[in-house]
Amino acid sequence: MGRLDGKVALVTGGAVGIGAACAARLVEAGARVAIVDLHDEIGRQLAGQLGGRAHYFHADVAVETEVAAAIAGAVAAFGRLDVLVNNAGIAGANKPTHELTEAEWDRVQAVNVKGVFFCTKHAIAPLRAAGGGSIINLSSIYGLVGAPDVPPYHASKGAVRLMSKTDALLYAADRIRVNSIHPGFIWTPMVEQHIASLGGDPQQQRREIGALHPLGHMGEADDIAWGVVYLASDEAKFLTGSELVIDGGYSCR
């Protein structure tokens, strides 16, 4: 038997990077998975690769009507919802606070914070109908510690951490567990773009960022996906309102 046999999961930002790794590991563990993303071609390809246990749904998580439609579509396709993985996110502008525009700030909050709000809002009813479940919110090490860059991103990930604790308290009576995951630097398209924005030799930048972690290297998307499988499973049935830090020791300092 798989760890997630009989469960249905929905992963936002599920077409690439950490989201794609989560979708693959959830299917491997026995779940049926709704992949939600803006990248339609890549998302459909991934769903096809994962077989009949995965379906793709288009949605911009910053648009409530699209979120509601995607969640309703997933429930219609699979008959229930047990796990929500709020993974979709963007880094946004890398400028000091006094140089940011309102639009640059708002776009990051719309995806990273409102997206979690919209998805959680519309997932509660089907999670209740299933008798409970697990909401897994992807925050960051920068929801725990600070750094002198990317202010909108750091603010958004701090918000996600506290949203997770609030919703853990609000929905505990419904047997809906809510936890946050805090990755360190994970080698994904988002981190590749971040390195490119720094200029200089990208391989040297990668080595220097990897060295910030006591284990001496960046993580892989699969490192996070395994944490998601655990939080989605009944093995984590007594875990809610907690922070699962998967960061190679970055935040120990």
JOSULJO-V677197 format. One record per residue. N is the residue number from 1. RES is the residue in one small letter. SS is DSSP state (a for helix, b for strand, c for the rest). PSI is psi in degrees with one decimal (* if undefined). Layout:
N	RES	SS	PSI
N	RES	SS	PSI
//
This chain:
1	m	c	145.7
2	g	c	158.9
3	r	c	-24.1
4	l	c	24.3
5	d	c	132.6
6	g	c	-8.6
7	k	c	151.2
8	v	b	128.3
9	a	b	149.4
10	l	b	128.4
11	v	b	117.7
12	t	b	152.3
13	g	c	33.6
14	g	c	0.3
15	a	c	-27.4
16	v	c	166.0
17	g	a	-136.1
18	i	a	-39.9
19	g	a	-42.5
20	a	a	-40.6
21	a	a	-39.5
22	c	a	-46.3
23	a	a	-44.9
24	a	a	-44.1
25	r	a	-34.8
26	l	a	-43.2
27	v	a	-44.7
28	e	a	-33.9
29	a	c	-1.2
30	g	c	-4.7
31	a	c	158.5
32	r	b	141.0
33	v	b	131.1
34	a	b	118.0
35	i	b	120.0
36	v	b	128.1
37	d	b	174.5
38	l	c	-20.0
39	h	c	83.2
40	d	a	-47.6
41	e	a	-46.8
42	i	a	-40.6
43	g	a	-42.7
44	r	a	-37.7
45	q	a	-44.2
46	l	a	-45.3
47	a	a	-40.3
48	g	a	-40.2
49	q	a	-32.3
50	l	a	-5.3
51	g	a	-164.4
52	g	a	-6.8
53	r	a	-0.1
54	a	b	138.5
55	h	b	149.5
56	y	b	139.5
57	f	b	131.4
58	h	b	135.0
59	a	c	140.0
60	d	c	115.5
61	v	c	-12.9
62	a	c	-1.3
63	v	c	110.9
64	e	a	-40.6
65	t	a	-36.8
66	e	a	-38.7
67	v	a	-47.8
68	a	a	-41.6
69	a	a	-40.3
70	a	a	-43.5
71	i	a	-42.3
72	a	a	-40.1
73	g	a	-40.3
74	a	a	-42.7
75	v	a	-39.4
76	a	a	-38.9
77	a	a	-39.5
78	f	a	-12.9
79	g	c	-7.9
80	r	c	175.1
81	l	c	127.9
82	d	c	-26.0
83	v	b	130.8
84	l	b	123.9
85	v	b	104.7
86	n	b	87.3
87	n	c	-26.5
88	a	c	133.9
89	g	c	159.4
90	i	c	156.5
91	a	c	-41.4
92	g	c	-169.4
93	a	c	135.5
94	n	c	81.0
95	k	c	155.2
96	p	c	155.9
97	t	a	-41.9
98	h	a	-10.0
99	e	a	-8.3
100	l	c	145.2
101	t	c	161.1
102	e	a	-40.6
103	a	a	-39.8
104	e	a	-42.1
105	w	a	-48.3
106	d	a	-35.3
107	r	a	-41.3
108	v	a	-43.4
109	q	a	-34.8
110	a	a	-42.5
111	v	a	-50.9
112	n	a	-28.8
113	v	a	-56.7
114	k	a	-33.7
115	g	a	-43.1
116	v	a	-41.6
117	f	a	-50.2
118	f	a	-45.2
119	c	a	-43.7
120	t	a	-45.9
121	k	a	-47.5
122	h	a	-9.6
123	a	a	-20.3
124	i	a	-46.0
125	a	a	-50.7
126	p	a	-30.0
127	l	a	-41.4
128	r	a	-42.1
129	a	a	-29.4
130	a	c	-4.9
131	g	c	12.3
132	g	c	-177.9
133	g	b	-161.3
134	s	b	127.5
135	i	b	126.6
136	i	b	113.3
137	n	b	124.3
138	l	b	106.4
139	s	c	-129.8
140	s	c	165.7
141	i	a	-28.8
142	y	a	11.3
143	g	a	-4.0
144	l	c	-39.0
145	v	c	165.6
146	g	c	170.6
147	a	c	154.1
148	p	c	53.6
149	d	c	166.9
150	v	c	58.3
151	p	a	-40.8
152	p	a	-38.1
153	y	a	-47.1
154	h	a	-42.0
155	a	a	-41.1
156	s	a	-38.5
157	k	a	-28.7
158	g	a	-39.5
159	a	a	-43.7
160	v	a	-38.2
161	r	a	-47.5
162	l	a	-32.7
163	m	a	-38.8
164	s	a	-42.9
165	k	a	-41.2
166	t	a	-47.9
167	d	a	-28.3
168	a	a	-40.1
169	l	a	-40.2
170	l	a	-36.3
171	y	a	11.3
172	a	a	-37.6
173	a	a	-21.1
174	d	a	4.0
175	r	c	31.8
176	i	b	114.5
177	r	b	141.4
178	v	b	120.0
179	n	b	158.8
180	s	b	147.4
181	i	b	139.3
182	h	b	89.3
183	p	b	149.8
184	g	c	-157.4
185	f	c	120.7
186	i	b	135.5
187	w	c	95.6
188	t	c	169.4
189	p	a	-34.9
190	m	a	-43.0
191	v	a	-36.0
192	e	a	-43.5
193	q	a	-39.0
194	h	a	-44.6
195	i	a	-41.5
196	a	a	-35.2
197	s	a	-18.7
198	l	a	-20.9
199	g	c	177.4
200	g	c	-165.4
201	d	c	115.5
202	p	a	-33.7
203	q	a	-38.3
204	q	a	-41.8
205	q	a	-41.8
206	r	a	-42.8
207	r	a	-41.0
208	e	a	-40.7
209	i	a	-40.2
210	g	a	-36.9
211	a	c	-14.4
212	l	c	-19.5
213	h	c	129.7
214	p	c	-29.6
215	l	c	-10.2
216	g	c	6.7
217	h	c	164.3
218	m	c	162.4
219	g	b	174.7
220	e	c	156.8
221	a	a	-34.9
222	d	a	-30.0
223	d	a	-36.6
224	i	a	-38.5
225	a	a	-38.2
226	w	a	-35.7
227	g	a	-38.4
228	v	a	-42.5
229	v	a	-43.6
230	y	a	-50.3
231	l	a	-27.1
232	a	a	-22.4
233	s	c	166.8
234	d	a	-9.8
235	e	a	-24.1
236	a	a	26.5
237	k	c	-17.7
238	f	c	20.8
239	l	c	113.9
240	t	c	149.9
241	g	c	17.7
242	s	c	167.9
243	e	b	118.0
244	l	b	107.6
245	v	b	117.0
246	i	b	83.7
247	d	c	17.7
248	g	c	20.3
249	g	c	4.3
250	y	a	-45.5
251	s	a	5.6
252	c	a	-26.9
253	r	c	*
//
